[in-house]
Amino acid sequence: MTATDREQIEGLRAIRAFLKKRTAYDVLPLSYRLIVFDTSLLVKKSLSALTQCAIVSAPLWDAKTSTFAGMLTASDYLNVVQYYWQFPDLLPQIDQFRLDKLRDIERAIGVSPIETVSTHPLTSLYEACRRMLASRARRIPLVDVDDETKREMVISVITQYRILKFMTINVPQTQMLKKPLRELNIGTYENLVTCSMDTPVIDVIHQLVQRSISCVPILDHEGTVLNVFEAVDVIALIKGGDYDSLTISVGMALNQRPEDFPGIYTCTPNDRLHTIFETIRKSRVHRLVIIDDAKKLQGVLSLSDLLDYTLNSPLGDEDER
């Protein structure tokens, strides 16, 4: 075992120990707002609310049972698009479609059900992360029970990004993770879905739904990475109820992004893990596109990949899994 190997293991142990000591509640900022949607809300109105509040997801609440009903995310809107594309005769009904019918859509098109995983605010971050990874969710709501009414309360939602940033700020041993990506087998490198600026948006949506992915890299004719099309980009396109706009090109769709869109983040197979965590500490990162020196696509590194490695990579004889 090399000195780098030993440092890597020591760094991972420190991170896991930290995540086991701290709770999900610790990640929350001192002040925040929480927007919750009732399941009786029309899909059309939920789109407007997301756009007006500049958010891309929200917890769902069933007022009839006073219970948490899952998370509404961009993936759910992709499923709606896919559904009405497969069953165009039903499109006139879309303005009357409510959030509590999302499960019907999932069954009709054969996709994964809406995210319903949650955790108590005082659950350890380690356990909260494991629940997210097990459910393939990118965020997890914190749900408590009122002592007097015995009813559930949605306290907040924490994302993989917020957890990873919290970790990198508070665990100096992340600097010990000096192994490069190419040695760690982290990320997706094969069977990548890509598109061009001329690809119709609806074709990309079909791939996002069928492959259960959140983005598709956009390449030029030489394979150089130009940008990525994200699931959340669809929200801006359909917020006015114009589903015909989904036949426009990816390039035209990108023009509807907000002016403050941060762009994409890239890394190379030679980048060390601690430099990637440093990028997350400094910037709002949802994924990194892995490129070579010529900016050709090599793979995609998701926050789930990073979280999975951090929690589950073997530590030798003293493996803590």
C-alpha positions in Angstrom: 0.0 0.0 0.0 1.4 3.4 -1.0 1.4 6.6 1.0 -1.3 7.9 -1.3 -3.4 4.8 -0.6 -3.1 5.3 3.1 -4.0 9.0 2.9 -7.0 8.2 0.8 -8.3 5.7 3.4 -7.6 8.0 6.2 -9.5 10.8 4.5 -12.5 8.6 3.8 -12.6 7.4 7.4 -12.6 11.0 8.6 -15.5 11.9 6.3 -17.6 8.9 7.3 -17.0 9.5 11.0 -18.1 13.1 10.5 -21.2 12.1 8.6 -22.1 9.7 11.4 -21.8 12.4 14.1 -23.7 15.1 12.4 -27.5 15.1 11.7 -29.5 16.1 8.7 -30.7 19.1 10.7 -27.1 20.4 10.9 -27.0 20.9 7.2 -29.9 23.4 7.2 -29.0 27.1 7.0 -30.0 29.5 9.8 -32.8 30.9 7.6 -34.6 29.3 4.7 -38.0 29.1 3.0 -39.9 25.9 2.2 -42.5 25.7 -0.5 -44.8 22.7 -0.3 -47.4 21.8 -3.0 -50.7 20.2 -2.2 -51.4 17.1 -4.3 -54.7 18.6 -5.5 -52.8 21.4 -7.3 -53.0 21.4 -11.1 -49.8 20.5 -12.9 -50.1 23.7 -14.9 -50.2 25.8 -11.7 -47.3 23.9 -10.2 -45.2 24.8 -13.2 -46.0 28.4 -12.7 -45.2 28.3 -9.0 -41.8 26.6 -9.6 -40.9 29.2 -12.1 -42.0 32.2 -10.0 -40.2 30.9 -7.0 -37.1 30.0 -9.0 -37.0 26.4 -7.7 -36.9 23.0 -9.5 -38.5 20.7 -6.9 -40.9 20.8 -4.0 -42.3 18.4 -1.4 -45.8 17.2 -1.9 -48.5 17.2 0.8 -51.7 15.2 0.9 -54.2 17.4 2.8 -56.7 14.6 3.0 -54.5 12.4 5.1 -52.1 15.1 6.4 -49.1 13.2 5.2 -46.0 13.8 3.2 -46.7 12.5 -0.4 -43.3 12.5 -2.0 -41.1 15.0 -4.0 -42.1 16.7 -7.1 -39.1 17.1 -9.4 -38.2 17.8 -13.0 -38.4 14.1 -13.7 -42.1 14.2 -13.0 -42.7 16.8 -15.7 -40.7 14.7 -18.1 -43.0 11.8 -17.4 -46.0 14.1 -18.1 -44.5 15.1 -21.4 -43.7 11.5 -22.3 -47.2 10.4 -21.4 -49.0 13.0 -23.6 -46.6 12.3 -26.4 -47.5 8.6 -26.3 -51.2 9.4 -25.9 -51.8 12.6 -27.9 -55.6 12.2 -27.8 -55.4 13.0 -24.1 -53.5 16.3 -24.5 -56.7 18.5 -24.3 -57.1 17.2 -20.7 -53.7 18.3 -19.5 -54.9 21.7 -18.1 -57.1 19.7 -15.6 -54.4 17.2 -14.6 -53.6 17.3 -10.9 -50.4 16.3 -9.1 -52.2 13.4 -7.3 -52.5 11.6 -10.7 -48.7 11.4 -11.3 -48.7 7.8 -10.2 -51.2 6.9 -13.0 -48.8 8.4 -15.5 -45.8 6.5 -14.1 -47.7 3.2 -14.4 -48.9 4.1 -18.0 -45.4 4.7 -19.3 -43.6 2.2 -17.1 -41.2 4.4 -15.2 -40.0 4.6 -11.6 -42.5 6.0 -9.1 -42.3 9.4 -7.6 -39.7 9.9 -4.9 -41.2 9.2 -1.5 -38.1 8.5 0.6 -37.7 10.8 3.6 -35.9 10.9 6.9 -36.2 12.4 10.4 -34.2 15.7 10.9 -32.1 14.1 13.6 -31.1 11.1 11.5 -27.3 11.0 11.0 -26.1 12.4 7.7 -24.5 9.1 7.0 -27.9 7.3 7.2 -29.6 10.1 5.2 -27.1 9.6 2.4 -27.5 5.9 2.4 -31.2 6.3 2.0 -30.8 8.6 -0.9 -28.4 6.3 -2.6 -30.7 3.3 -2.0 -33.6 5.1 -3.6 -31.6 6.8 -6.3 -33.0 10.2 -5.1 -30.9 13.3 -5.4 -32.6 15.0 -2.4 -34.3 13.9 0.7 -37.1 15.6 2.7 -36.8 15.9 6.5 -40.1 14.8 8.0 -41.0 15.1 11.7 -44.1 14.4 13.7 -45.9 17.0 15.7 -46.0 16.0 19.4 -49.5 17.4 20.0 -51.3 16.5 16.8 -49.2 13.4 15.9 -49.3 14.6 12.3 -46.3 14.7 9.9 -44.5 18.0 9.3 -42.2 18.6 6.4 -39.3 20.5 7.9 -37.1 21.0 4.9 -35.3 19.2 2.0 -31.6 18.6 1.8 -29.8 17.8 -1.5 -26.7 15.8 -2.3 -25.0 19.1 -3.3 -25.7 20.7 0.1 -24.4 17.6 2.0 -21.2 17.4 -0.1 -20.6 21.1 0.3 -21.2 20.9 4.1 -18.8 18.0 4.2 -16.0 19.7 2.3 -16.3 22.9 4.4 -16.1 21.0 7.7 -13.8 18.0 7.0 -10.3 19.2 6.2 -9.3 15.6 5.5 -11.0 15.9 2.1 -7.6 17.3 1.1 -6.2 13.8 1.6 -8.2 12.4 -1.3 -5.4 12.7 -3.8 -6.1 9.8 -6.1 -7.2 10.8 -9.6 -10.6 9.8 -11.1 -9.0 7.3 -13.5 -7.9 5.2 -10.5 -11.2 5.3 -8.7 -13.6 4.0 -11.2 -16.1 6.8 -10.4 -18.5 8.0 -13.0 -20.2 6.8 -16.2 -18.0 6.3 -19.2 -19.9 3.8 -21.4 -23.2 3.9 -23.3 -23.4 7.6 -22.9 -26.4 9.4 -24.4 -25.5 12.5 -26.3 -27.1 15.0 -28.6 -26.3 18.0 -30.9 -27.5 21.5 -30.9 -29.9 20.5 -33.7 -31.5 17.6 -31.9 -35.2 18.1 -31.2 -35.8 18.6 -27.5 -38.5 15.9 -27.5 -35.9 13.3 -28.6 -33.7 14.2 -25.7 -36.7 14.0 -23.3 -37.4 10.4 -24.5 -33.8 9.5 -23.6 -34.0 11.2 -20.2 -37.1 9.3 -19.3 -36.1 5.9 -20.8 -32.6 6.0 -19.3 -33.6 7.7 -15.9 -30.9 10.3 -16.3 -30.9 14.0 -15.5 -28.8 15.4 -18.3 -27.5 14.7 -21.8 -24.1 16.2 -23.0 -24.3 18.3 -26.2 -21.5 17.7 -28.7 -20.4 19.2 -31.9 -19.7 17.0 -35.0 -16.2 16.4 -33.8 -17.3 15.1 -30.4 -16.3 18.3 -28.5 -18.4 19.1 -25.5 -20.4 22.3 -26.0 -23.0 22.2 -23.1 -25.5 19.9 -21.4 -29.2 19.7 -21.7 -30.7 19.2 -18.2 -34.1 17.8 -17.2 -34.8 21.1 -15.5 -34.5 22.9 -18.9 -37.9 21.4 -19.8 -39.7 23.4 -17.1 -39.0 26.7 -18.8 -40.2 25.3 -22.1 -43.6 24.0 -20.9 -44.4 26.5 -18.2 -46.9 28.3 -20.4 -48.6 25.0 -21.5 -47.1 25.1 -25.0 -46.1 21.4 -25.5 -45.6 22.0 -29.2 -42.5 23.9 -28.3 -40.8 20.6 -27.5 -40.1 20.0 -31.2 -37.6 22.9 -31.3 -33.9 22.3 -31.3 -31.8 21.9 -28.2 -29.9 25.0 -29.3 -33.0 27.1 -29.3 -34.1 25.7 -26.0 -30.9 26.7 -24.3 -31.6 30.3 -25.2 -34.5 30.2 -22.7 -32.2 29.6 -19.8 -32.0 32.4 -17.2 -29.1 34.9 -17.6 -27.5 33.7 -14.4 -27.2 30.1 -15.5 -23.7 29.1 -14.3 -22.7 27.0 -17.2 -21.3 23.5 -17.0 -18.4 22.2 -14.9 -15.8 19.9 -16.3 -13.0 17.7 -15.1 -10.5 15.3 -16.5 -9.7 11.7 -15.6 -6.4 13.0 -14.2 -8.1 15.4 -11.7 -7.7 14.4 -8.1 -10.7 13.8 -6.0 -9.9 16.6 -3.5 -9.9 19.2 -6.4 -13.3 18.1 -7.4 -14.6 18.5 -3.8 -13.0 21.9 -3.8 -15.0 22.8 -6.9 -18.2 21.7 -5.1 -17.2 23.8 -2.1 -16.8 26.9 -4.2 -19.5 26.5 -6.8 -23.1 25.2 -7.1 -22.3 22.0 -9.0 -24.9 19.4 -10.0 -22.6 17.2 -12.0 -19.2 17.3 -13.8 -18.7 16.4 -17.5 -15.5 14.4 -17.8 -13.4 15.5 -20.8 -9.9 14.9 -22.2 -7.3 17.6 -23.1 -9.1 18.2 -26.4 -12.5 18.7 -24.7 -13.8 15.5 -26.1 -16.4 13.7 -24.0 -15.1 10.9 -21.7 -17.9 10.5 -19.2 -20.2 12.1 -16.7 -19.6 12.4 -12.9 -22.7 12.8 -10.9 -23.0 13.8 -7.2 -24.5 10.4 -6.6 -21.2 8.9 -7.9 -19.2 11.0 -5.5 -21.5 10.2 -2.5 -21.5 6.5 -3.3 -17.7 6.4 -3.4 -17.4 8.4 -0.2 -19.7 6.1 1.7 -19.2 2.7 0.1 -15.7 2.4 -1.3 -13.8 -0.4 0.6 -11.3 0.5 3.3 -9.4 -2.7 3.4 -9.5 -4.9 6.5 -11.2 -2.2 8.5 -14.0 -1.6 6.0 -16.8 0.3 7.8 -19.6 -0.7 5.5 
